[in-house]
Amino acid sequence: MRGQMPFAILSILFGALEFAGGAQEMIYLGILQSETYPLEAGVLGVVAGGMLLAAGIALLVRSRLTPTLAQTTAWISVPTFILTGVITHRAGWPITAIGIGFPLLLVLFCWKSGEMLEKS
């Protein structure tokens, strides 16, 4: 499918950034400073970033599980970044926009590519 490689690379890149940011929040503020909310938000960020990373790898290797991973990523990532970026303002607006918008674009991309594969 056309555009699959850039989507996979961006998914891996954004997933790694979300994972690293969540881990930093979780470790430094959550564990070392003993703050409860940063620990919870960090864990959610690590999970959301890990799922986006896994979806990107699955897209890169053209796995059959890519649409399922993309949907799972959207179900985890969108509420996580609405909570951490929009409601509590713990995450900055760029990663909030990426964390909400990119998984939804990934789901749309997987849906469209699956539709195209069925037609051919």
N, CA, C and O atoms as CSV, one atom per row, in Angstrom:
chain,resi,resn,atom,element,x,y,z
A,1,MET,N,N,0.841,-1.186,0.000
A,1,MET,CA,C,0.000,0.000,0.000
A,1,MET,C,C,0.879,1.239,0.000
A,1,MET,O,O,1.868,1.322,0.729
A,2,ARG,N,N,0.508,2.172,-0.810
A,2,ARG,CA,C,1.254,3.413,-0.920
A,2,ARG,C,C,1.160,4.199,0.384
A,2,ARG,O,O,0.076,4.362,0.945
A,3,GLY,N,N,2.301,4.682,0.857
A,3,GLY,CA,C,2.343,5.456,2.092
A,3,GLY,C,C,2.519,4.624,3.340
A,3,GLY,O,O,2.512,5.164,4.446
A,4,GLN,N,N,2.675,3.322,3.189
A,4,GLN,CA,C,2.784,2.450,4.355
A,4,GLN,C,C,4.097,2.678,5.107
A,4,GLN,O,O,4.103,2.716,6.337
A,5,MET,N,N,5.197,2.827,4.389
A,5,MET,CA,C,6.501,3.024,5.030
A,5,MET,C,C,6.555,4.329,5.834
A,5,MET,O,O,7.002,4.295,6.980
A,6,PRO,N,N,6.126,5.472,5.296
A,6,PRO,CA,C,6.152,6.691,6.123
A,6,PRO,C,C,5.256,6.590,7.363
A,6,PRO,O,O,5.622,7.068,8.437
A,7,PHE,N,N,4.087,5.969,7.211
A,7,PHE,CA,C,3.198,5.802,8.365
A,7,PHE,C,C,3.847,4.914,9.422
A,7,PHE,O,O,3.750,5.195,10.617
A,8,ALA,N,N,4.503,3.852,8.987
A,8,ALA,CA,C,5.172,2.954,9.923
A,8,ALA,C,C,6.309,3.665,10.650
A,8,ALA,O,O,6.455,3.523,11.864
A,9,ILE,N,N,7.113,4.428,9.912
A,9,ILE,CA,C,8.237,5.131,10.524
A,9,ILE,C,C,7.747,6.205,11.500
A,9,ILE,O,O,8.299,6.350,12.590
A,10,LEU,N,N,6.719,6.952,11.114
A,10,LEU,CA,C,6.168,7.955,12.030
A,10,LEU,C,C,5.548,7.308,13.266
A,10,LEU,O,O,5.663,7.844,14.368
A,11,SER,N,N,4.899,6.172,13.093
A,11,SER,CA,C,4.336,5.464,14.247
A,11,SER,C,C,5.427,5.036,15.213
A,11,SER,O,O,5.284,5.183,16.426
A,12,ILE,N,N,6.513,4.508,14.676
A,12,ILE,CA,C,7.620,4.082,15.532
A,12,ILE,C,C,8.254,5.292,16.223
A,12,ILE,O,O,8.553,5.235,17.416
A,13,LEU,N,N,8.458,6.370,15.495
A,13,LEU,CA,C,9.058,7.575,16.060
A,13,LEU,C,C,8.176,8.188,17.144
A,13,LEU,O,O,8.650,8.474,18.244
A,14,PHE,N,N,6.894,8.391,16.837
A,14,PHE,CA,C,5.985,8.977,17.821
A,14,PHE,C,C,5.786,8.051,19.023
A,14,PHE,O,O,5.694,8.517,20.159
A,15,GLY,N,N,5.720,6.751,18.775
A,15,GLY,CA,C,5.588,5.794,19.870
A,15,GLY,C,C,6.782,5.836,20.806
A,15,GLY,O,O,6.621,5.782,22.025
A,16,ALA,N,N,7.994,5.934,20.236
A,16,ALA,CA,C,9.193,6.023,21.066
A,16,ALA,C,C,9.211,7.318,21.877
A,16,ALA,O,O,9.611,7.316,23.042
A,17,LEU,N,N,8.781,8.421,21.266
A,17,LEU,CA,C,8.725,9.701,21.996
A,17,LEU,C,C,7.705,9.656,23.134
A,17,LEU,O,O,7.980,10.129,24.237
A,18,GLU,N,N,6.532,9.089,22.866
A,18,GLU,CA,C,5.518,8.969,23.915
A,18,GLU,C,C,6.008,8.058,25.033
A,18,GLU,O,O,5.811,8.353,26.212
A,19,PHE,N,N,6.643,6.957,24.666
A,19,PHE,CA,C,7.164,6.012,25.652
A,19,PHE,C,C,8.211,6.687,26.532
A,19,PHE,O,O,8.180,6.552,27.755
A,20,ALA,N,N,9.141,7.415,25.907
A,20,ALA,CA,C,10.208,8.075,26.668
A,20,ALA,C,C,9.653,9.169,27.583
A,20,ALA,O,O,10.080,9.298,28.731
A,21,GLY,N,N,8.707,9.954,27.075
A,21,GLY,CA,C,8.104,10.997,27.905
A,21,GLY,C,C,7.325,10.426,29.073
A,21,GLY,O,O,7.398,10.938,30.190
A,22,GLY,N,N,6.573,9.355,28.808
A,22,GLY,CA,C,5.832,8.704,29.889
A,22,GLY,C,C,6.759,8.089,30.921
A,22,GLY,O,O,6.497,8.163,32.121
A,23,ALA,N,N,7.849,7.478,30.453
A,23,ALA,CA,C,8.806,6.869,31.378
A,23,ALA,C,C,9.495,7.931,32.233
A,23,ALA,O,O,9.723,7.722,33.425
A,24,GLN,N,N,9.821,9.056,31.629
A,24,GLN,CA,C,10.446,10.149,32.378
A,24,GLN,C,C,9.499,10.662,33.460
A,24,GLN,O,O,9.901,10.853,34.608
A,25,GLU,N,N,8.251,10.881,33.087
A,25,GLU,CA,C,7.248,11.354,34.059
A,25,GLU,C,C,7.054,10.326,35.174
A,25,GLU,O,O,7.004,10.672,36.354
A,26,MET,N,N,6.945,9.061,34.778
A,26,MET,CA,C,6.701,7.996,35.737
A,26,MET,C,C,7.875,7.841,36.703
A,26,MET,O,O,7.670,7.735,37.913
A,27,ILE,N,N,9.094,7.827,36.182
A,27,ILE,CA,C,10.259,7.573,37.033
A,27,ILE,C,C,10.608,8.796,37.877
A,27,ILE,O,O,10.719,8.696,39.099
A,28,TYR,N,N,10.783,9.949,37.231
A,28,TYR,CA,C,11.280,11.100,37.981
A,28,TYR,C,C,10.240,11.656,38.955
A,28,TYR,O,O,10.515,11.776,40.149
A,29,LEU,N,N,9.060,11.993,38.460
A,29,LEU,CA,C,8.061,12.583,39.353
A,29,LEU,C,C,7.263,11.535,40.116
A,29,LEU,O,O,6.923,11.731,41.283
A,30,GLY,N,N,6.965,10.424,39.454
A,30,GLY,CA,C,6.122,9.419,40.093
A,30,GLY,C,C,6.834,8.594,41.145
A,30,GLY,O,O,6.351,8.448,42.268
A,31,ILE,N,N,7.996,8.051,40.771
A,31,ILE,CA,C,8.702,7.166,41.699
A,31,ILE,C,C,9.645,7.941,42.614
A,31,ILE,O,O,9.587,7.791,43.835
A,32,LEU,N,N,10.519,8.776,42.028
A,32,LEU,CA,C,11.521,9.461,42.838
A,32,LEU,C,C,10.939,10.584,43.688
A,32,LEU,O,O,11.426,10.822,44.793
A,33,GLN,N,N,9.922,11.274,43.210
A,33,GLN,CA,C,9.309,12.365,43.967
A,33,GLN,C,C,8.035,11.923,44.697
A,33,GLN,O,O,7.428,12.714,45.419
A,34,SER,N,N,7.640,10.690,44.513
A,34,SER,CA,C,6.480,10.082,45.188
A,34,SER,C,C,5.179,10.835,44.964
A,34,SER,O,O,4.380,11.005,45.885
A,35,GLU,N,N,4.973,11.288,43.725
A,35,GLU,CA,C,3.714,11.942,43.379
A,35,GLU,C,C,2.817,10.930,42.675
A,35,GLU,O,O,3.262,10.215,41.777
A,36,THR,N,N,1.566,10.876,43.083
A,36,THR,CA,C,0.665,9.858,42.581
A,36,THR,C,C,0.223,10.089,41.146
A,36,THR,O,O,0.312,9.182,40.319
A,37,TYR,N,N,-0.251,11.291,40.837
A,37,TYR,CA,C,-0.774,11.516,39.489
A,37,TYR,C,C,0.292,11.376,38.403
A,37,TYR,O,O,0.008,10.761,37.375
A,38,PRO,N,N,1.516,11.920,38.575
A,38,PRO,CA,C,2.525,11.697,37.540
A,38,PRO,C,C,2.868,10.220,37.356
A,38,PRO,O,O,3.215,9.802,36.251
A,39,LEU,N,N,2.777,9.436,38.412
A,39,LEU,CA,C,3.007,8.001,38.277
A,39,LEU,C,C,1.939,7.377,37.388
A,39,LEU,O,O,2.252,6.593,36.492
A,40,GLU,N,N,0.683,7.723,37.633
A,40,GLU,CA,C,-0.416,7.178,36.834
A,40,GLU,C,C,-0.360,7.682,35.395
A,40,GLU,O,O,-0.526,6.903,34.457
A,41,ALA,N,N,-0.124,8.986,35.219
A,41,ALA,CA,C,-0.047,9.554,33.873
A,41,ALA,C,C,1.145,8.988,33.111
A,41,ALA,O,O,1.058,8.745,31.907
A,42,GLY,N,N,2.259,8.779,33.810
A,42,GLY,CA,C,3.437,8.200,33.177
A,42,GLY,C,C,3.207,6.782,32.721
A,42,GLY,O,O,3.625,6.400,31.627
A,43,VAL,N,N,2.547,5.998,33.549
A,43,VAL,CA,C,2.235,4.613,33.160
A,43,VAL,C,C,1.320,4.602,31.937
A,43,VAL,O,O,1.531,3.814,31.015
A,44,LEU,N,N,0.308,5.469,31.921
A,44,LEU,CA,C,-0.578,5.563,30.758
A,44,LEU,C,C,0.193,5.981,29.508
A,44,LEU,O,O,-0.058,5.460,28.421
A,45,GLY,N,N,1.131,6.919,29.657
A,45,GLY,CA,C,1.949,7.351,28.527
A,45,GLY,C,C,2.860,6.254,28.016
A,45,GLY,O,O,3.056,6.115,26.809
A,46,VAL,N,N,3.417,5.473,28.929
A,46,VAL,CA,C,4.269,4.344,28.531
A,46,VAL,C,C,3.449,3.304,27.778
A,46,VAL,O,O,3.900,2.784,26.757
A,47,VAL,N,N,2.265,2.999,28.262
A,47,VAL,CA,C,1.412,2.015,27.595
A,47,VAL,C,C,0.967,2.529,26.218
A,47,VAL,O,O,1.010,1.788,25.236
A,48,ALA,N,N,0.545,3.787,26.150
A,48,ALA,CA,C,0.115,4.354,24.870
A,48,ALA,C,C,1.275,4.400,23.878
A,48,ALA,O,O,1.099,4.062,22.708
A,49,GLY,N,N,2.445,4.811,24.329
A,49,GLY,CA,C,3.615,4.849,23.462
A,49,GLY,C,C,4.043,3.466,23.013
A,49,GLY,O,O,4.421,3.272,21.858
A,50,GLY,N,N,3.984,2.509,23.919
A,50,GLY,CA,C,4.334,1.134,23.567
A,50,GLY,C,C,3.378,0.541,22.544
A,50,GLY,O,O,3.799,-0.186,21.644
A,51,MET,N,N,2.102,0.846,22.678
A,51,MET,CA,C,1.130,0.337,21.706
A,51,MET,C,C,1.332,0.981,20.339
A,51,MET,O,O,1.225,0.300,19.319
A,52,LEU,N,N,1.622,2.278,20.299
A,52,LEU,CA,C,1.876,2.941,19.022
A,52,LEU,C,C,3.158,2.411,18.386
A,52,LEU,O,O,3.231,2.251,17.167
A,53,LEU,N,N,4.152,2.143,19.200
A,53,LEU,CA,C,5.392,1.551,18.715
A,53,LEU,C,C,5.137,0.166,18.136
A,53,LEU,O,O,5.645,-0.158,17.063
A,54,ALA,N,N,4.358,-0.652,18.830
A,54,ALA,CA,C,4.022,-1.989,18.342
A,54,ALA,C,C,3.208,-1.933,17.052
A,54,ALA,O,O,3.422,-2.739,16.146
A,55,ALA,N,N,2.282,-0.992,16.967
A,55,ALA,CA,C,1.483,-0.845,15.743
A,55,ALA,C,C,2.362,-0.416,14.573
A,55,ALA,O,O,2.156,-0.862,13.444
A,56,GLY,N,N,3.338,0.445,14.835
A,56,GLY,CA,C,4.258,0.860,13.782
A,56,GLY,C,C,5.120,-0.284,13.292
A,56,GLY,O,O,5.347,-0.425,12.090
A,57,ILE,N,N,5.601,-1.100,14.210
A,57,ILE,CA,C,6.404,-2.263,13.813
A,57,ILE,C,C,5.550,-3.250,13.033
A,57,ILE,O,O,6.001,-3.805,12.031
A,58,ALA,N,N,4.324,-3.474,13.484
A,58,ALA,CA,C,3.428,-4.384,12.759
A,58,ALA,C,C,3.131,-3.869,11.360
A,58,ALA,O,O,3.055,-4.651,10.412
A,59,LEU,N,N,2.962,-2.565,11.226
A,59,LEU,CA,C,2.731,-1.977,9.909
A,59,LEU,C,C,3.972,-2.105,9.036
A,59,LEU,O,O,3.863,-2.331,7.830
A,60,LEU,N,N,5.135,-1.965,9.631
A,60,LEU,CA,C,6.387,-2.062,8.891
A,60,LEU,C,C,6.602,-3.462,8.331
A,60,LEU,O,O,7.061,-3.620,7.200
A,61,VAL,N,N,6.272,-4.476,9.123
A,61,VAL,CA,C,6.473,-5.863,8.669
A,61,VAL,C,C,5.234,-6.446,7.981
A,61,VAL,O,O,5.201,-7.625,7.629
A,62,ARG,N,N,4.222,-5.604,7.798
A,62,ARG,CA,C,2.981,-5.981,7.105
A,62,ARG,C,C,2.274,-7.165,7.776
A,62,ARG,O,O,1.881,-8.135,7.128
A,63,SER,N,N,2.134,-7.048,9.073
A,63,SER,CA,C,1.475,-8.091,9.853
A,63,SER,C,C,-0.043,-8.049,9.663
A,63,SER,O,O,-0.619,-6.996,9.388
A,64,ARG,N,N,-0.676,-9.211,9.815
A,64,ARG,CA,C,-2.137,-9.272,9.750
A,64,ARG,C,C,-2.769,-8.598,10.952
A,64,ARG,O,O,-3.945,-8.236,10.911
A,65,LEU,N,N,-2.008,-8.425,12.021
A,65,LEU,CA,C,-2.538,-7.847,13.261
A,65,LEU,C,C,-2.513,-6.323,13.278
A,65,LEU,O,O,-2.939,-5.716,14.261
A,66,THR,N,N,-2.030,-5.699,12.223
A,66,THR,CA,C,-1.906,-4.246,12.198
A,66,THR,C,C,-3.226,-3.522,12.445
A,66,THR,O,O,-3.252,-2.607,13.267
A,67,PRO,N,N,-4.333,-3.884,11.772
A,67,PRO,CA,C,-5.587,-3.167,12.062
A,67,PRO,C,C,-6.043,-3.309,13.520
A,67,PRO,O,O,-6.566,-2.360,14.105
A,68,THR,N,N,-5.845,-4.481,14.092
A,68,THR,CA,C,-6.223,-4.693,15.494
A,68,THR,C,C,-5.348,-3.862,16.423
A,68,THR,O,O,-5.848,-3.250,17.367
A,69,LEU,N,N,-4.048,-3.838,16.160
A,69,LEU,CA,C,-3.147,-3.027,16.980
A,69,LEU,C,C,-3.438,-1.533,16.823
A,69,LEU,O,O,-3.341,-0.774,17.787
A,70,ALA,N,N,-3.794,-1.117,15.613
A,70,ALA,CA,C,-4.121,0.293,15.388
A,70,ALA,C,C,-5.374,0.687,16.176
A,70,ALA,O,O,-5.411,1.754,16.790
A,71,GLN,N,N,-6.384,-0.161,16.160
A,71,GLN,CA,C,-7.605,0.135,16.927
A,71,GLN,C,C,-7.326,0.143,18.430
A,71,GLN,O,O,-7.827,1.005,19.152
A,72,THR,N,N,-6.536,-0.806,18.892
A,72,THR,CA,C,-6.182,-0.858,20.309
A,72,THR,C,C,-5.401,0.385,20.714
A,72,THR,O,O,-5.626,0.955,21.782
A,73,THR,N,N,-4.485,0.794,19.848
A,73,THR,CA,C,-3.705,2.002,20.119
A,73,THR,C,C,-4.616,3.219,20.238
A,73,THR,O,O,-4.441,4.044,21.135
A,74,ALA,N,N,-5.580,3.330,19.341
A,74,ALA,CA,C,-6.500,4.469,19.400
A,74,ALA,C,C,-7.347,4.423,20.665
A,74,ALA,O,O,-7.571,5.458,21.293
A,75,TRP,N,N,-7.821,3.239,21.049
A,75,TRP,CA,C,-8.641,3.116,22.248
A,75,TRP,C,C,-7.866,3.465,23.517
A,75,TRP,O,O,-8.454,3.925,24.496
A,76,ILE,N,N,-6.557,3.248,23.505
A,76,ILE,CA,C,-5.740,3.567,24.680
A,76,ILE,C,C,-5.232,5.003,24.615
A,76,ILE,O,O,-5.291,5.733,25.605
A,77,SER,N,N,-4.736,5.403,23.455
A,77,SER,CA,C,-4.042,6.675,23.317
A,77,SER,C,C,-4.970,7.894,23.404
A,77,SER,O,O,-4.630,8.880,24.058
A,78,VAL,N,N,-6.106,7.835,22.769
A,78,VAL,CA,C,-6.998,9.006,22.754
A,78,VAL,C,C,-7.468,9.375,24.167
A,78,VAL,O,O,-7.341,10.541,24.542
A,79,PRO,N,N,-8.003,8.446,24.968
A,79,PRO,CA,C,-8.385,8.843,26.333
A,79,PRO,C,C,-7.193,9.261,27.193
A,79,PRO,O,O,-7.309,10.157,28.029
A,80,THR,N,N,-6.044,8.608,26.984
A,80,THR,CA,C,-4.848,8.969,27.751
A,80,THR,C,C,-4.463,10.413,27.506
A,80,THR,O,O,-4.216,11.159,28.454
A,81,PHE,N,N,-4.408,10.821,26.235
A,81,PHE,CA,C,-3.968,12.179,25.944
A,81,PHE,C,C,-5.060,13.215,26.148
A,81,PHE,O,O,-4.751,14.392,26.333
A,82,ILE,N,N,-6.313,12.819,26.121
A,82,ILE,CA,C,-7.370,13.746,26.531
A,82,ILE,C,C,-7.233,14.032,28.030
A,82,ILE,O,O,-7.370,15.175,28.467
A,83,LEU,N,N,-6.965,12.992,28.804
A,83,LEU,CA,C,-6.812,13.155,30.247
A,83,LEU,C,C,-5.550,13.933,30.599
A,83,LEU,O,O,-5.604,14.887,31.375
A,84,THR,N,N,-4.395,13.524,30.023
A,84,THR,CA,C,-3.135,14.145,30.426
A,84,THR,C,C,-2.853,15.473,29.738
A,84,THR,O,O,-2.160,16.320,30.302
A,85,GLY,N,N,-3.374,15.671,28.532
A,85,GLY,CA,C,-3.062,16.898,27.808
A,85,GLY,C,C,-4.152,17.940,27.830
A,85,GLY,O,O,-3.873,19.133,27.949
A,86,VAL,N,N,-5.407,17.498,27.715
A,86,VAL,CA,C,-6.510,18.456,27.625
A,86,VAL,C,C,-7.066,18.784,29.009
A,86,VAL,O,O,-7.254,19.956,29.337
A,87,ILE,N,N,-7.326,17.778,29.807
A,87,ILE,CA,C,-7.976,18.013,31.102
A,87,ILE,C,C,-6.988,18.515,32.155
A,87,ILE,O,O,-7.248,19.522,32.814
A,88,THR,N,N,-5.856,17.822,32.322
A,88,THR,CA,C,-4.931,18.187,33.409
A,88,THR,C,C,-3.722,18.999,32.957
A,88,THR,O,O,-2.982,19.504,33.801
A,89,HIS,N,N,-3.501,19.139,31.661
A,89,HIS,CA,C,-2.401,19.918,31.096
A,89,HIS,C,C,-1.027,19.451,31.564
A,89,HIS,O,O,-0.123,20.269,31.736
A,90,ARG,N,N,-0.858,18.148,31.770
A,90,ARG,CA,C,0.456,17.600,32.121
A,90,ARG,C,C,1.321,17.405,30.878
A,90,ARG,O,O,2.538,17.578,30.935
A,91,ALA,N,N,0.705,17.052,29.772
A,91,ALA,CA,C,1.431,16.870,28.515
A,91,ALA,C,C,1.312,18.157,27.698
A,91,ALA,O,O,0.297,18.850,27.758
A,92,GLY,N,N,2.345,18.461,26.948
A,92,GLY,CA,C,2.328,19.651,26.104
A,92,GLY,C,C,1.386,19.486,24.925
A,92,GLY,O,O,0.987,18.371,24.591
A,93,TRP,N,N,1.029,20.611,24.291
A,93,TRP,CA,C,0.051,20.548,23.209
A,93,TRP,C,C,0.563,19.796,21.984
A,93,TRP,O,O,-0.247,19.154,21.316
A,94,PRO,N,N,1.877,19.832,21.635
A,94,PRO,CA,C,2.282,19.066,20.446
A,94,PRO,C,C,2.099,17.554,20.616
A,94,PRO,O,O,1.573,16.888,19.724
A,95,ILE,N,N,2.533,17.015,21.756
A,95,ILE,CA,C,2.397,15.570,21.947
A,95,ILE,C,C,0.941,15.195,22.200
A,95,ILE,O,O,0.534,14.074,21.899
A,96,THR,N,N,0.161,16.106,22.743
A,96,THR,CA,C,-1.268,15.849,22.908
A,96,THR,C,C,-1.948,15.742,21.548
A,96,THR,O,O,-2.757,14.843,21.320
A,97,ALA,N,N,-1.616,16.663,20.646
A,97,ALA,CA,C,-2.195,16.608,19.297
A,97,ALA,C,C,-1.771,15.345,18.566
A,97,ALA,O,O,-2.584,14.713,17.891
A,98,ILE,N,N,-0.502,14.975,18.696
A,98,ILE,CA,C,-0.019,13.746,18.058
A,98,ILE,C,C,-0.656,12.525,18.710
A,98,ILE,O,O,-1.063,11.590,18.020
A,99,GLY,N,N,-0.742,12.532,20.042
A,99,GLY,CA,C,-1.293,11.387,20.765
A,99,GLY,C,C,-2.765,11.153,20.504
A,99,GLY,O,O,-3.240,10.024,20.622
A,100,ILE,N,N,-3.494,12.193,20.152
A,100,ILE,CA,C,-4.915,12.049,19.837
A,100,ILE,C,C,-5.107,11.814,18.342
A,100,ILE,O,O,-5.838,10.908,17.940
A,101,GLY,N,N,-4.455,12.624,17.526
A,101,GLY,CA,C,-4.710,12.578,16.087
A,101,GLY,C,C,-4.046,11.440,15.339
A,101,GLY,O,O,-4.666,10.835,14.464
A,102,PHE,N,N,-2.796,11.133,15.664
A,102,PHE,CA,C,-2.087,10.143,14.861
A,102,PHE,C,C,-2.661,8.728,14.973
A,102,PHE,O,O,-2.769,8.052,13.950
A,103,PRO,N,N,-3.037,8.245,16.166
A,103,PRO,CA,C,-3.659,6.917,16.211
A,103,PRO,C,C,-4.972,6.845,15.419
A,103,PRO,O,O,-5.291,5.815,14.825
A,104,LEU,N,N,-5.716,7.934,15.417
A,104,LEU,CA,C,-6.948,7.949,14.621
A,104,LEU,C,C,-6.631,7.915,13.125
A,104,LEU,O,O,-7.322,7.241,12.362
A,105,LEU,N,N,-5.589,8.639,12.703
A,105,LEU,CA,C,-5.149,8.567,11.311
A,105,LEU,C,C,-4.641,7.172,10.959
A,105,LEU,O,O,-4.848,6.694,9.844
A,106,LEU,N,N,-3.981,6.526,11.904
A,106,LEU,CA,C,-3.491,5.164,11.675
A,106,LEU,C,C,-4.646,4.190,11.478
A,106,LEU,O,O,-4.586,3.320,10.609
A,107,VAL,N,N,-5.688,4.333,12.276
A,107,VAL,CA,C,-6.875,3.489,12.105
A,107,VAL,C,C,-7.509,3.737,10.739
A,107,VAL,O,O,-7.874,2.792,10.040
A,108,LEU,N,N,-7.639,5.000,10.364
A,108,LEU,CA,C,-8.193,5.336,9.055
A,108,LEU,C,C,-7.326,4.777,7.933
A,108,LEU,O,O,-7.852,4.252,6.951
A,109,PHE,N,N,-6.004,4.882,8.066
A,109,PHE,CA,C,-5.092,4.350,7.063
A,109,PHE,C,C,-5.245,2.836,6.936
A,109,PHE,O,O,-5.308,2.310,5.825
A,110,CYS,N,N,-5.306,2.134,8.065
A,110,CYS,CA,C,-5.462,0.670,8.022
A,110,CYS,C,C,-6.804,0.281,7.431
A,110,CYS,O,O,-6.896,-0.703,6.697
A,111,TRP,N,N,-7.842,1.039,7.739
A,111,TRP,CA,C,-9.166,0.752,7.195
A,111,TRP,C,C,-9.172,0.947,5.689
A,111,TRP,O,O,-9.702,0.115,4.954
A,112,LYS,N,N,-8.574,2.063,5.217
A,112,LYS,CA,C,-8.531,2.341,3.783
A,112,LYS,C,C,-7.650,1.336,3.051
A,112,LYS,O,O,-8.004,0.896,1.958
A,113,SER,N,N,-6.515,0.962,3.626
A,113,SER,CA,C,-5.646,0.003,2.950
A,113,SER,C,C,-6.291,-1.376,2.918
A,113,SER,O,O,-6.115,-2.106,1.943
A,114,GLY,N,N,-7.025,-1.749,3.946
A,114,GLY,CA,C,-7.747,-3.022,3.930
A,114,GLY,C,C,-8.861,-3.015,2.893
A,114,GLY,O,O,-9.112,-4.022,2.231
A,115,GLU,N,N,-9.525,-1.875,2.758
A,115,GLU,CA,C,-10.573,-1.740,1.749
A,115,GLU,C,C,-9.973,-1.838,0.342
A,115,GLU,O,O,-10.566,-2.445,-0.550
A,116,MET,N,N,-8.805,-1.242,0.154
A,116,MET,CA,C,-8.149,-1.306,-1.157
A,116,MET,C,C,-7.687,-2.723,-1.490
A,116,MET,O,O,-7.752,-3.156,-2.640
A,117,LEU,N,N,-7.221,-3.436,-0.467
A,117,LEU,CA,C,-6.749,-4.812,-0.703
A,117,LEU,C,C,-7.911,-5.732,-1.078
A,117,LEU,O,O,-7.738,-6.655,-1.873
A,118,GLU,N,N,-9.092,-5.484,-0.511
A,118,GLU,CA,C,-10.258,-6.313,-0.826
A,118,GLU,C,C,-10.706,-6.094,-2.260
A,118,GLU,O,O,-11.203,-7.025,-2.894
A,119,LYS,N,N,-10.543,-4.875,-2.794
A,119,LYS,CA,C,-10.967,-4.575,-4.151
A,119,LYS,C,C,-10.058,-5.177,-5.196
A,119,LYS,O,O,-10.500,-5.468,-6.308
A,120,SER,N,N,-8.782,-5.373,-4.859
A,120,SER,CA,C,-7.853,-5.902,-5.871
A,120,SER,C,C,-7.763,-7.402,-5.899
A,120,SER,O,O,-7.018,-7.961,-6.705
